[in-house]
Amino acid sequence: FTREYYQSIDRCLQPGGMFFQWVQAYDIDDRTMQIFYSTLGSVFANIESWQTETGDLLLLGSHEAVHYDANALRTRLAEEPFKSALSAAWRGNTLEAFLAHYVGNRALADALIHLSSNPLNTDDRTVIEFAFARSVKLAHGFQIANLRASASGAHADRPELINGEVDWALVDEERLSMYPSLSGAAKFQETLTPEQKSRAAAFASYSDGDLPAALRQWREQSQEPRTLAQLQLVSECLASQGDSAALPLIEKLAEALPRDAKAIRAEFLWRDRRPQEATDTLESFLRGLREDPWPSHELISRSMARAEAIARTDRSKIAAGLLYDALATPFCVFTSESERLAARLGIGIYLDDDRPGEHAHAVLQAFEPYVVWQRNFLNTRKECYLAQHSPLAKQANRDFDEFMKREVVTADVSGLTKEIEARALHTQGQPSIRK
């Protein structure tokens, strides 16, 4: 992040070359972000800002302005591997979905740099290092939503385009779909139409896991789903209610995101009271996660809960056994590992007739030696290891006893604190006694 580092990169670039700098947009204040821009701008005359994840910026540094050929980009994005890669990583496969990640052009960066006088981050004065330390867990720090609103207000939110047209209204839709947190920023809210506000609210509820509210808010506007994220939201919300209107949307989603569509189809089949088909579809989805890390984390999380729900309504325990086995192997890059183990443990306990037995024992061993430090888990572990005569039974018993001792101490301290606070409140307003 230092000027000298950027200078060394500049010496390696060919004419017309570009450098990309990732910058975290969380746990950082406005002044530190300005130092980032100023330091990069001290070497590269042109800086463009892109957003990747919710809390990540990607700054493009170059000496000349970048011209984006819309027609060439649209053609390239329709080809493999770019089409699949963009769908998987950025949940969109069109030029408009790509440009939804664009935050601001050179004019925005120049405005930030000249907004106030700040030191540069150099090898012998690493001010950013100490600035980050001061802003850990900062409640009201830098917000990408405010940066986007400023770029929009200054008409600096679009790149320089040549050859072809862009549907900027669709770019706005893609952006709202990808970044639900934007809708919470007052400055950004001011730029939205009433219908856009309804869609933004729907995505905020969906992001929080409140599917009924998301569907209700979506129905407050008139537009049909236009983006992949909108297809996912509406199809899953409908599927969660067993509404067959979800089916054509699921089919359309499957063209770009087949794995995500399969998870939603399993939800619909379950709500439509077709448990065997739901089990088969969900099992296929879970096994596919061993090779594919890209499905929506929200869908994966809800699929874990669904697997346990389906298993516990299966009196024959055949479906429970299938789902237990499907969860036996970690997912690709250990995605949702704790949720996978928790769901498998819950199903295992059910297979053991709700008593910690051999199925639960097999799962619990996967947690060792870094176990979950929670009362219910530690108690289940203790009882299971004792029943199965595990060599770890004594350790499990000691861990549970240690947890309970600490819990009692914590409760005592909490009670004492409340008593002190209560006494302080009682004495407030009482006349002081002076000797």
C-alpha positions in Angstrom: 0.0 0.0 0.0 3.0 2.4 -0.1 4.0 4.8 -2.8 7.3 3.0 -3.3 5.5 -0.2 -3.9 3.3 1.4 -6.6 6.4 2.9 -8.2 8.0 -0.5 -8.4 4.9 -1.9 -10.1 4.8 1.0 -12.5 8.3 0.2 -13.7 7.1 -3.3 -14.6 4.0 -2.3 -16.6 4.0 -2.1 -20.3 2.6 1.0 -22.1 -1.2 0.9 -21.5 -0.8 -1.5 -18.6 -3.2 -1.4 -15.6 -2.7 -2.3 -11.9 -5.5 -3.4 -9.6 -5.4 -2.7 -5.9 -7.8 -4.5 -3.5 -8.9 -2.3 -0.6 -11.1 -3.3 2.3 -14.0 -1.1 2.8 -14.8 -2.3 6.3 -13.1 -1.3 9.6 -11.8 1.8 7.9 -12.6 5.6 8.2 -13.0 8.2 5.4 -9.6 9.7 6.0 -7.7 6.4 5.6 -9.6 5.7 2.4 -8.6 9.1 1.1 -4.9 8.3 1.9 -5.3 5.1 -0.2 -6.5 7.1 -3.2 -3.9 9.9 -2.7 -1.0 7.4 -2.5 -2.1 5.4 -5.5 -2.8 8.7 -7.3 0.7 9.9 -6.6 1.9 7.3 -9.2 -1.1 6.6 -11.4 -2.9 9.6 -13.0 -6.1 7.6 -13.7 -7.9 5.8 -10.9 -11.2 4.0 -11.4 -13.2 2.4 -8.5 -14.9 -1.0 -8.7 -16.8 -3.0 -6.0 -16.4 -6.8 -5.7 -18.0 -8.1 -2.5 -20.1 -6.1 -0.2 -17.1 -4.7 1.7 -14.4 -4.7 -0.9 -13.2 -2.2 -3.4 -10.9 -2.7 -6.4 -9.0 0.3 -7.5 -7.7 0.4 -11.1 -4.6 2.4 -11.6 -3.3 3.5 -15.0 -1.6 6.4 -16.8 -4.3 6.8 -19.4 -8.1 6.7 -19.2 -9.6 3.3 -20.0 -12.1 3.1 -22.8 -14.6 0.3 -22.6 -15.8 -1.2 -25.9 -19.4 -2.1 -25.0 -20.0 -4.4 -28.0 -16.7 -6.2 -27.5 -17.4 -6.7 -23.8 -20.9 -7.9 -24.4 -19.6 -10.5 -26.9 -16.8 -11.6 -24.6 -19.1 -12.0 -21.6 -21.4 -14.2 -23.6 -18.5 -16.7 -24.2 -17.0 -19.3 -22.0 -15.3 -19.3 -19.5 -16.4 -15.7 -18.9 -20.1 -16.3 -18.9 -20.0 -19.1 -16.3 -17.3 -17.3 -14.2 -19.3 -14.1 -14.0 -22.5 -16.0 -13.2 -20.8 -17.9 -10.4 -18.7 -15.2 -8.8 -20.8 -12.1 -9.5 -24.3 -13.6 -9.9 -24.8 -12.1 -13.3 -23.7 -12.8 -16.9 -24.4 -9.7 -18.9 -22.6 -6.5 -19.6 -25.0 -4.7 -17.3 -24.3 -7.1 -14.5 -20.5 -6.5 -15.1 -20.9 -2.7 -15.0 -23.1 -2.9 -11.8 -19.8 -3.3 -10.0 -18.4 0.0 -11.4 -18.4 2.7 -8.7 -16.7 5.7 -10.1 -14.4 7.1 -12.7 -11.3 9.3 -12.5 -13.4 12.4 -11.6 -14.5 10.7 -8.4 -11.0 9.7 -7.4 -9.6 13.2 -8.1 -12.4 14.7 -5.9 -11.4 12.4 -3.1 -7.8 13.1 -3.4 -8.3 16.9 -3.3 -11.0 16.8 -0.7 -8.5 17.4 2.1 -4.7 17.4 2.6 -3.5 14.0 3.7 -0.1 12.4 4.0 1.0 9.7 1.6 1.6 6.2 2.8 5.3 5.5 2.3 7.8 2.9 3.2 9.2 5.1 6.0 5.9 6.4 7.1 3.2 3.7 7.0 0.3 5.8 8.3 -2.3 3.3 6.9 -1.0 0.5 9.2 -1.7 2.5 12.3 -4.9 4.0 10.9 -6.3 0.5 10.4 -5.5 -0.4 14.0 -7.5 2.6 15.2 -10.6 1.8 13.2 -11.1 -1.9 14.0 -14.9 -2.4 14.7 -15.5 1.2 13.8 -19.3 1.7 14.0 -19.6 4.7 11.6 -16.7 4.6 9.2 -16.4 4.6 5.5 -19.4 3.3 3.5 -19.3 2.2 -0.1 -23.0 3.2 -0.4 -22.0 6.8 0.4 -19.2 6.7 -2.2 -21.6 5.4 -4.8 -24.1 8.1 -3.9 -21.4 10.8 -4.3 -20.3 9.4 -7.6 -23.9 9.4 -8.9 -24.5 13.0 -7.6 -21.3 14.1 -9.4 -22.1 12.2 -12.6 -18.9 10.3 -12.1 -20.5 6.8 -11.8 -20.0 5.6 -15.4 -16.9 4.5 -17.3 -15.9 5.9 -20.7 -17.7 3.7 -23.3 -17.3 3.3 -27.0 -19.1 1.2 -29.6 -22.5 0.1 -28.4 -25.3 0.9 -26.0 -25.8 0.0 -22.3 -29.1 -0.4 -20.5 -28.3 1.8 -17.5 -31.7 1.1 -15.9 -30.8 -2.6 -15.9 -27.3 -1.7 -14.4 -29.2 -0.1 -11.5 -31.3 -3.2 -11.1 -28.3 -5.5 -11.1 -26.6 -3.2 -8.5 -29.6 -3.3 -6.2 -29.8 -7.1 -6.5 -26.2 -7.6 -5.8 -25.7 -5.2 -2.9 -28.8 -5.2 -0.5 -26.8 -3.2 2.0 -26.9 -0.2 -0.4 -30.6 0.3 0.4 -29.8 1.1 4.0 -27.8 4.2 3.1 -29.8 7.5 3.3 -27.9 9.1 0.4 -28.4 6.1 -1.8 -32.1 5.9 -0.9 -32.6 9.4 -2.2 -31.7 8.2 -5.7 -34.3 5.4 -5.9 -37.8 5.4 -7.3 -40.7 4.0 -5.1 -40.6 0.7 -7.0 -36.8 0.4 -6.7 -37.2 1.0 -2.9 -39.6 -1.9 -2.8 -37.2 -4.2 -4.6 -34.3 -3.0 -2.4 -36.4 -3.7 0.7 -37.2 -7.2 -0.6 -33.5 -7.9 -1.1 -32.7 -6.6 2.4 -35.3 -8.9 3.9 -34.1 -11.8 1.7 -30.5 -11.2 2.9 -31.7 -11.4 6.5 -33.5 -14.7 5.8 -37.0 -13.3 6.1 -38.5 -14.9 2.9 -42.2 -14.0 3.7 -41.3 -10.3 4.1 -39.2 -10.4 1.0 -42.0 -11.8 -1.1 -44.5 -9.3 0.3 -42.2 -6.4 -0.5 -41.5 -7.7 -4.0 -45.2 -7.8 -4.7 -45.4 -4.1 -3.8 -43.9 -3.3 -7.2 -44.9 -4.4 -10.7 -41.7 -5.5 -12.4 -41.0 -9.1 -13.3 -37.6 -10.6 -12.4 -34.9 -9.3 -14.7 -31.6 -10.3 -13.1 -30.3 -13.6 -11.9 -30.4 -12.4 -8.3 -34.1 -11.4 -8.7 -34.8 -14.8 -10.2 -33.3 -16.5 -7.2 -35.1 -14.3 -4.7 -38.6 -14.7 -6.2 -38.3 -18.4 -7.1 -37.1 -19.3 -3.6 -39.7 -17.1 -1.9 -42.4 -18.8 -3.9 -40.9 -22.2 -3.5 -40.9 -21.8 0.3 -44.7 -21.5 0.2 -45.1 -24.4 -2.2 -46.3 -22.1 -5.0 -46.1 -23.7 -8.4 -45.4 -20.2 -9.9 -41.9 -20.8 -8.8 -41.3 -23.6 -11.3 -40.8 -21.6 -14.5 -38.5 -19.2 -12.6 -36.5 -22.1 -11.3 -36.1 -23.5 -14.9 -34.9 -20.1 -16.1 -32.5 -19.8 -13.2 -31.1 -23.2 -14.0 -29.8 -22.0 -17.3 -27.1 -20.0 -15.6 -27.0 -21.4 -12.0 -28.1 -25.0 -12.2 -26.9 -25.9 -8.7 -28.7 -23.0 -7.0 -31.8 -23.9 -9.0 -31.6 -27.5 -7.7 -31.6 -26.3 -4.1 -34.7 -24.2 -4.7 -36.4 -27.1 -6.5 -35.8 -29.3 -3.4 -37.5 -26.6 -1.3 -40.5 -26.5 -3.6 -40.8 -30.3 -3.7 -40.7 -30.4 0.1 -43.4 -27.8 0.5 -45.4 -29.5 -2.2 -45.5 -32.6 0.0 -43.3 -34.8 -2.2 -40.7 -35.9 0.3 -39.1 -38.6 -1.8 -38.4 -36.3 -4.7 -37.3 -33.5 -2.3 -34.9 -35.9 -0.6 -33.4 -37.1 -4.0 -33.0 -33.5 -5.2 -31.5 -32.2 -2.0 -29.2 -35.2 -1.8 -28.0 -34.5 -5.3 -27.4 -30.8 -4.4 -25.4 -31.7 -1.3 -23.2 -34.1 -3.1 -22.6 -31.5 -5.8 -21.2 -29.1 -3.3 -18.2 -31.4 -2.9 -17.0 -30.1 -6.3 -18.7 -26.7 -6.7 -18.0 -23.9 -4.2 -20.1 -21.2 -6.0 -23.7 -21.7 -5.0 -25.3 -19.0 -2.8 -24.2 -19.3 0.8 -27.7 -18.4 1.9 -29.1 -21.3 -0.1 -26.5 -23.6 1.3 -27.4 -22.5 4.8 -31.1 -23.0 4.3 -30.5 -26.4 2.6 -28.7 -27.6 5.8 -31.8 -26.7 7.9 -34.0 -28.4 5.3 -32.0 -31.6 5.3 -32.5 -31.9 9.1 -36.2 -31.1 8.8 -36.7 -33.7 6.1 -34.8 -36.3 8.0 -36.8 -35.8 11.2 -40.1 -36.3 9.4 -38.9 -39.6 7.9 -40.2 -42.4 10.2 -38.5 -45.1 8.1 -35.2 -43.2 8.5 -34.2 -44.1 4.9 -34.2 -40.5 3.8 -32.4 -39.5 7.0 -29.7 -42.1 6.2 -29.3 -40.8 2.6 -28.9 -37.2 3.8 -26.6 -38.2 6.6 -24.3 -39.9 4.1 -24.6 -36.9 1.6 -23.2 -34.7 4.4 -20.3 -37.1 5.2 -17.7 -35.4 3.0 -16.7 -31.7 3.4 -17.9 -29.4 0.7 -15.4 -27.9 -1.8 -12.9 -25.5 -0.1 -14.7 -26.4 3.2 -17.7 -24.1 2.4 -20.2 -23.9 5.3 -18.2 -26.5 7.2 -19.7 -25.8 10.7 -23.2 -25.8 9.3 -22.5 -29.1 7.4 -21.3 -30.7 10.6 -24.1 -29.3 12.7 -26.8 -30.6 10.3 -25.1 -34.0 10.1 -24.9 -34.2 13.9 -28.6 -33.3 14.2 -29.5 -36.0 11.7 -27.2 -38.5 13.4 -28.8 -38.0 16.7 -32.2 -38.7 15.1 -30.8 -41.9 13.5 -29.7 -42.8 17.1 -33.3 -42.5 18.3 -32.6 -39.0 19.8 -29.9 -40.5 22.0 -26.2 -39.8 21.3 -25.1 -43.0 19.7 -22.8 -44.3 16.9 -24.0 -41.9 14.2 -23.5 -38.9 16.4 -20.2 -40.3 17.6 -18.9 -40.4 14.1 -19.8 -36.7 13.6 -18.4 -35.5 16.9 -15.0 -36.9 16.2 -14.8 -34.6 13.2 -14.9 -31.6 15.6 -11.8 -32.8 17.6 -9.7 -31.3 18.9 -11.3 -27.8 18.4 -14.7 -28.4 19.7 -17.7 -26.0 19.8 -17.6 -24.3 23.2 -21.3 -24.3 23.8 -23.3 -25.9 26.6 -25.6 -28.1 24.5 -22.8 -29.3 22.2 -20.5 -30.1 25.1 -23.2 -32.0 26.9 -24.1 -34.0 23.8 -20.4 -34.8 23.3 -20.0 -35.9 26.9 -23.0 -38.2 26.9 -22.1 -39.6 23.5 -18.5 -40.4 24.4 -19.6 -42.0 27.7 -22.2 -44.1 26.0 -19.8 -45.2 23.3 -16.9 -45.8 25.7 -14.8 -43.4 23.8 -11.2 -42.8 24.9 -12.1 -39.1 24.8 -14.9 -39.6 27.4 -12.8 -38.2 30.3 -11.7 -35.2 28.3 -15.3 -34.5 27.3 -16.4 -34.7 30.9 -13.7 -32.3 32.0 -14.5 -29.8 29.2 -18.2 -29.8 30.2 -17.4 -29.3 33.8 -15.0 -26.5 33.0 -17.6 -24.8 30.8 -20.2 -25.0 33.6 -17.8 -23.5 36.1 -17.1 -20.6 33.9 -20.8 -20.2 33.1 -21.5 -19.9 36.9 -18.7 -17.4 37.3 -20.0 -15.4 34.4 -23.5 -15.5 35.8 -22.3 -14.3 39.2 -20.3 -11.4 37.6 -23.3 -10.4 35.5 -25.6 -10.5 38.6 -23.2 -8.4 40.6 -22.9 -5.9 37.8 -26.7 -5.6 37.6 -26.9 -5.2 41.4 -24.3 -2.4 41.3 -26.2 -0.7 38.4 -29.5 -1.0 40.3 -28.0 0.6 43.4 -26.5 3.4 41.4 -29.8 4.1 39.8 -31.5 4.0 43.2 -29.1 6.6 44.7 -29.3 8.9 41.7 -31.2 12.1 42.7 -30.8 11.4 46.5 -29.3 14.4 48.4 -25.6 14.0 49.2 -24.5 13.9 52.8 -21.5 15.9 53.7 -19.7 15.6 57.0 
